[in-house]
Amino acid sequence: TKMIEVQSTHAKLPSATNLLQRPNPPPYDDSDIIKLSPDLITSENTVVTAYFRVASKFKPDKYTRWMSNMLSLQDAMIIFTSPDLVDQIQQMRQHARNRTVIVPLALQDLPIGKLHTADFWQTQLDRDPER
């Protein structure tokens, strides 16, 4: 397994190449995927993004405004988010129902969510001089 060493934390992170080549199935079932329209259009470009609530120096309302702006794009999107945010994401993508796919899952089910403990992330937040 190829690993990348991060100097500031001495954590060993899996390389993107390694993550993409793993034979592991994705952490969700196809039946979990939410298509906002039964007739999705094909697109030359698709934005893949994620929106999860995590501890941050910014209040959730600020992230909601940022995501509202991002999700207002006309582009086709695949959006990974936690189940409790699905309704909010659907509302923000009403203008693009025929080019939106939402994948609800817990952040902890993704490879990045398993790299560190909650204590690690809290320490990172505490170190932020802008918080």
trRosetta pair geometry for C-beta under 8 A, 3 or more apart (Angstrom, degrees):
i j d omega theta_ij theta_ji phi_ij phi_ji
1 14 6.8 -59 176 -121 113 95
1 18 5.9 76 -158 -149 77 144
2 14 7.6 88 84 -158 65 63
2 15 4.7 -21 106 9 107 132
2 17 6.7 4 64 74 139 111
2 18 5.1 -163 53 -56 89 124
3 12 4.3 5 176 -178 137 107
3 13 6.7 138 -164 67 79 35
3 14 6.3 -59 -111 -101 68 41
3 15 6.8 -155 -116 -27 17 85
3 18 7.8 -16 -73 0 46 162
4 12 7.2 147 68 -159 39 59
4 13 5.1 -30 64 67 94 90
4 14 7.6 40 16 134 87 9
4 15 5.4 111 -29 -82 105 78
5 10 7.0 -13 -168 -144 98 47
5 11 7.8 159 -150 80 54 37
5 12 5.8 -31 -96 -102 66 73
5 13 8.0 159 -97 21 18 75
6 9 5.2 11 100 45 117 92
6 10 7.0 -101 76 -38 71 10
6 11 5.2 -1 43 56 117 82
6 12 7.7 -166 10 -88 81 24
6 13 6.0 55 -30 -6 112 115
7 10 7.4 8 -162 -68 22 56
11 115 7.0 71 171 168 136 109
11 116 7.0 -40 -123 -75 151 110
13 115 6.5 9 -115 -138 83 138
14 18 4.8 -118 -179 84 98 127
14 19 5.4 114 117 -56 123 91
14 111 6.8 -68 45 174 134 135
15 18 4.5 96 58 4 83 103
15 19 7.1 -150 94 -5 45 84
16 19 5.7 -54 -148 37 35 112
16 20 6.2 28 156 -16 68 109
17 20 6.0 -62 -148 40 28 106
17 21 6.2 13 159 -10 65 116
18 21 6.0 -67 -142 43 27 103
18 22 6.8 48 157 -48 62 93
19 22 6.1 -36 -157 -3 31 116
19 111 5.8 -141 -130 41 121 173
27 105 5.8 117 107 -172 102 151
27 109 3.9 161 153 158 144 104
27 110 6.2 -136 30 -79 145 46
28 32 4.6 -106 -177 61 105 143
28 33 7.2 110 132 -56 128 76
28 103 5.7 154 59 -173 170 105
28 104 7.6 139 -127 74 138 49
28 105 4.8 -106 -73 -67 116 132
28 109 7.3 91 -56 131 79 144
29 32 5.0 107 61 -11 73 101
30 33 5.8 -36 -166 6 49 117
32 103 6.7 64 112 -153 103 67
32 104 6.0 -125 171 58 104 83
32 105 7.0 64 145 -65 151 91
33 101 6.0 -11 -174 -173 108 105
33 102 7.3 149 -163 77 57 48
33 103 5.6 -26 -109 -98 76 76
34 86 6.5 92 10 -156 161 122
34 90 7.6 -66 135 -80 141 111
34 101 7.1 149 78 -163 53 53
34 102 4.3 -17 63 62 108 99
34 103 7.6 -167 22 -74 77 29
34 104 6.8 49 -9 -14 117 102
35 38 6.7 100 106 -94 125 33
35 40 5.8 -89 -158 -50 122 119
35 100 7.6 139 -156 90 49 60
35 101 5.6 -22 -100 -108 68 79
36 90 6.3 161 -107 -134 112 85
36 93 6.1 -140 -55 110 165 118
36 96 7.7 77 72 103 149 59
36 97 4.0 -127 128 -150 114 72
36 98 7.4 -99 88 -50 95 26
36 100 4.5 19 12 74 131 108
36 101 7.6 -133 -1 -81 82 33
36 102 7.2 77 -47 -7 93 104
37 40 6.0 142 77 -71 95 58
37 97 4.3 104 -46 137 108 93
37 98 4.2 -37 50 -92 161 58
37 99 8.0 6 31 -16 126 38
37 100 7.6 91 5 44 92 81
39 98 5.9 -23 93 -132 80 106
40 76 7.9 81 -173 -136 102 117
40 98 5.9 161 -122 -177 39 60
40 99 6.4 114 -155 -96 80 40
40 101 7.1 13 -110 -59 147 99
41 76 7.3 -133 79 -86 86 119
41 98 5.2 53 -10 142 97 107
41 99 5.5 -37 49 -76 97 94
43 46 5.7 122 81 -67 119 80
43 75 7.1 120 174 -165 154 67
43 76 3.8 -173 22 -9 156 136
43 99 6.0 68 -41 -141 136 122
45 75 5.9 -60 106 -145 105 115
45 76 6.9 157 96 39 57 97
46 75 7.0 153 -128 162 30 102
46 76 4.4 -51 -110 95 79 108
46 77 6.7 158 -169 -95 74 23
46 78 6.2 40 163 -8 119 96
47 73 6.7 56 1 85 156 148
47 75 4.9 82 -10 109 111 135
47 76 7.1 161 20 86 71 52
47 77 4.7 -24 69 -105 94 82
47 78 7.6 -170 92 29 49 62
48 77 7.4 155 -89 -158 30 62
48 78 4.8 -9 -113 63 78 103
48 79 8.0 -174 -155 -77 45 36
48 80 7.8 34 -180 -10 84 100
49 70 6.8 169 -160 152 171 134
49 77 6.5 -29 22 -158 104 111
49 78 7.6 151 26 81 57 56
49 79 5.6 -13 72 -113 85 73
49 80 7.4 -154 105 28 40 76
50 79 6.9 145 -100 -166 34 58
50 80 4.0 -23 -107 69 93 99
50 81 6.5 168 -160 -71 61 58
51 63 7.6 144 -154 160 99 112
51 67 5.2 58 -116 -118 141 140
51 79 6.6 -6 10 -173 102 107
51 80 7.7 160 23 84 55 56
51 81 4.8 -4 65 -103 83 107
51 85 6.2 -136 106 138 106 154
51 89 6.7 163 53 -86 136 115
52 80 7.9 -24 -46 118 100 88
52 81 6.5 -178 -72 -139 62 56
52 82 5.5 93 -124 -27 81 103
52 85 7.7 -155 -110 8 40 150
52 107 4.4 85 -153 -71 161 121
53 60 6.0 -2 -127 -113 116 113
53 63 7.4 153 -108 81 72 155
53 82 7.0 -67 20 20 85 139
53 85 7.2 161 -21 -61 100 131
54 107 7.1 91 -72 -87 107 177
54 121 7.0 -85 -179 170 119 146
55 121 6.4 131 49 129 115 110
55 122 6.3 17 77 -96 164 70
55 125 5.3 -64 123 -59 113 163
56 63 7.2 93 57 -50 162 128
56 125 7.0 -131 -110 -120 24 120
57 125 6.8 178 -51 -156 78 90
57 128 5.6 -113 -52 106 133 148
57 130 6.0 81 157 102 170 86
57 131 3.7 -127 -111 -113 114 77
58 62 4.3 -96 176 69 116 140
58 63 6.2 127 108 -43 123 87
59 62 5.3 103 62 -2 72 99
59 63 7.8 -144 101 3 43 86
60 63 5.6 -58 -154 40 43 110
60 64 6.1 48 149 -26 73 104
61 64 5.4 -51 -147 33 34 116
61 65 6.6 36 153 -20 65 100
62 65 5.8 -51 -154 33 33 110
62 66 6.6 31 149 -16 64 105
63 66 5.5 -53 -147 39 36 112
63 67 6.0 33 155 -17 69 107
64 67 5.8 -54 -142 41 29 108
64 68 6.2 37 154 -26 63 105
64 88 7.5 -78 -131 -180 105 137
65 68 5.6 -50 -146 32 29 115
65 69 6.7 31 153 -18 61 103
66 69 5.8 -56 -157 35 32 111
66 70 6.4 28 150 -15 67 108
67 70 5.4 -54 -142 41 37 112
67 71 5.7 26 161 -12 71 112
67 89 7.9 -72 159 -102 129 77
67 92 6.7 -30 130 -142 93 172
68 71 6.1 -59 -136 45 24 103
68 72 6.4 38 155 -37 59 104
68 92 5.5 -130 -117 -127 63 120
69 72 5.8 -52 -155 17 28 117
70 73 6.6 -30 175 -10 43 108
71 77 7.1 -95 -130 27 72 175
71 79 7.4 20 -107 -89 110 147
71 89 6.9 -153 -119 -148 155 70
71 92 4.1 49 102 139 145 121
71 93 5.5 -87 177 -68 112 82
72 92 7.3 -86 -61 -179 64 89
72 95 7.3 37 -146 43 60 141
73 77 7.3 112 75 -55 109 123
73 96 7.8 5 94 -42 56 159
74 95 7.6 -77 -106 125 69 113
74 96 6.2 170 -147 -90 44 123
74 99 8.0 46 165 67 57 146
75 96 7.8 16 69 -145 32 156
75 99 7.3 -139 144 136 34 134
76 96 7.6 -171 -102 173 39 123
76 99 3.8 -104 -104 -179 75 107
76 100 7.3 -157 -154 -68 56 42
77 93 7.0 -123 56 -117 130 134
77 96 7.1 70 16 115 105 141
77 99 6.9 81 16 130 64 83
77 100 5.4 4 61 -117 92 73
77 101 7.2 -159 102 37 55 65
78 101 4.8 -13 -113 70 74 105
78 102 7.9 172 -161 -85 50 24
78 103 6.7 25 178 -11 92 111
79 89 5.6 -178 115 -165 150 140
79 93 7.6 -148 -4 -48 147 147
79 100 7.1 -7 3 -164 113 92
79 101 7.2 167 22 88 68 53
79 102 5.1 -23 69 -112 98 70
79 103 7.0 179 87 24 45 72
80 103 4.8 -27 -103 71 68 105
80 105 6.6 -37 -161 41 95 100
80 110 7.5 78 162 -75 148 137
81 85 4.5 -102 164 82 124 119
81 86 6.4 161 90 -76 118 57
81 89 5.5 175 18 -43 164 148
81 102 6.4 -38 31 -162 109 100
81 103 7.5 129 23 72 61 56
81 104 6.2 -36 79 -107 71 62
82 85 5.2 79 62 11 79 104
82 86 8.0 -114 99 -34 44 76
82 104 6.7 36 166 -156 20 80
82 105 7.3 -75 -109 86 45 29
82 106 6.1 44 -120 -109 91 48
82 107 6.6 -41 -70 -27 104 84
83 86 5.8 -23 -158 -18 43 117
83 104 4.3 74 -88 180 65 129
83 105 7.6 66 -43 -66 82 15
83 106 7.7 -28 -3 -63 94 69
85 88 5.1 -57 -164 44 66 116
85 89 5.8 68 138 -25 86 102
86 89 5.8 -59 -148 38 31 110
86 90 6.2 33 155 -22 67 105
86 102 5.8 118 -136 145 87 147
86 104 5.1 -29 -71 -81 121 125
87 90 5.6 -52 -148 34 31 114
87 91 6.6 35 153 -21 63 103
88 91 5.7 -52 -154 32 32 113
88 92 6.6 26 152 -15 64 108
89 92 5.7 -59 -149 39 34 110
89 93 6.2 10 159 -2 68 114
89 102 5.6 129 107 -113 138 133
90 93 6.2 -73 -144 48 27 96
90 94 7.2 62 153 -65 62 74
90 102 6.9 -66 -68 -27 79 155
91 94 6.2 -15 -163 -34 34 109
93 96 5.2 -72 -170 60 82 93
93 97 6.8 125 130 -79 88 50
93 100 4.4 104 163 -108 144 163
93 102 7.9 -176 31 -57 152 111
94 97 6.4 -2 -156 -53 37 98
96 99 5.0 -62 176 59 96 96
96 100 5.2 106 109 -40 92 110
97 100 6.1 -68 -134 30 26 114
105 109 4.8 -94 165 64 113 140
105 110 7.1 117 109 -47 123 88
106 109 4.7 102 65 -9 82 102
106 113 7.2 144 127 176 79 170
107 110 6.0 -54 -166 25 45 111
107 112 7.7 -62 -178 87 86 94
107 113 4.3 155 142 -95 70 131
108 113 4.2 -154 -109 151 27 132
108 114 6.7 88 -168 -68 63 71
109 113 6.4 28 33 58 30 146
110 113 4.6 95 58 2 78 108
110 114 7.5 -160 91 -6 44 88
111 114 6.0 -69 -155 37 34 106
111 115 7.1 52 151 -46 66 94
112 115 5.8 -33 -156 -3 40 119
116 120 3.7 -98 175 75 119 151
116 121 6.1 134 105 -43 122 82
117 120 4.9 113 56 -2 70 98
117 121 7.6 -140 99 2 45 84
118 121 5.8 -57 -153 40 38 108
118 122 6.2 40 150 -22 69 106
119 122 5.6 -54 -145 37 32 113
119 123 6.4 37 154 -22 65 103
120 123 5.8 -56 -155 32 29 112
120 124 6.7 30 148 -19 63 103
121 124 5.5 -49 -151 33 38 115
121 125 6.5 39 150 -19 66 102
122 125 5.6 -52 -149 36 35 112
122 126 6.3 37 151 -21 66 106
123 126 5.6 -53 -146 37 32 113
123 127 6.5 34 154 -23 63 106
124 127 5.8 -57 -152 32 30 113
124 128 7.2 46 149 -40 61 95
125 128 5.8 -39 -161 3 37 118
125 131 6.5 88 175 -85 75 153
126 131 7.7 -83 -122 39 23 158
128 131 4.4 90 89 -29 109 106
